[in-house]
């Protein structure tokens, strides 16, 4: 298939691009700058997208302050809404009008943000966002689902904690602090390898339309304490650092991914983490 992909130059988008190409798809990157391995068409959220010749759309672009998703609106909540909510819904309508057959939207675990710590986030729980970021993701999910029909299949993928290799990986600053001997604050969170996210996206592009009902899927994998992460880093590099105290894993609200797993999705777990760390260090 010819896949239109937004956000291909970002940390998450690069994993999606690599994974889609590895599956044999031809990728058209819609974004601000060219990326290797894909045809590039200049575009940004809120603008008209050139979708001619594309079969499906994967929408991963999101406009926010650098390094921030929750709170990514800064002092401009109106602009944040206009770019991300309204711009995304405009893109979906353009995809529908252009005759594309399917859209996969990269949503977020933030749609569950209002649940108390330690909640099992099953896909049947109603969304309860507690940030503008989560509200936008949920609004876009709903808007996309209203467009679904016999010739226009839709799916939203609620992902969390995406990590991957590369010089600007998400833990670069953390590792630098660790190697410098500075104290590290305890933290435990859920994580998902970018390649496993890409596999989930590719799966949702390929399964029969009936398998997409209802139209939202959780995507998560391991629960990872920073202490365990940094112990792995020390073992791989042979360098020591100050390990943080272990955080309270009981306060983690882990997402259950039964719908993806029922379709055959199998994330890589701690083996994927160890392989990624060897590529980072």
URLINTA-V412575 format. One record per helix or strand of 3 or more residues. SS is the DSSP state (@ for helix, = for strand). FROM is the first residue (numbers start at 0). TO is the last residue. Records with the same first field share a line. If there is no record, write none. Layout:
SS = FROM-TO, FROM-TO
//
This chain:
= = 1-5, 25-30, 38-41, 55-58, 101-107, 151-158, 187-192, 215-218, 221-224
@ = 10-21, 76-96, 108-111, 131-145, 171-179, 193-205, 208-211, 225-236, 248-250, 257-261, 268-279
//
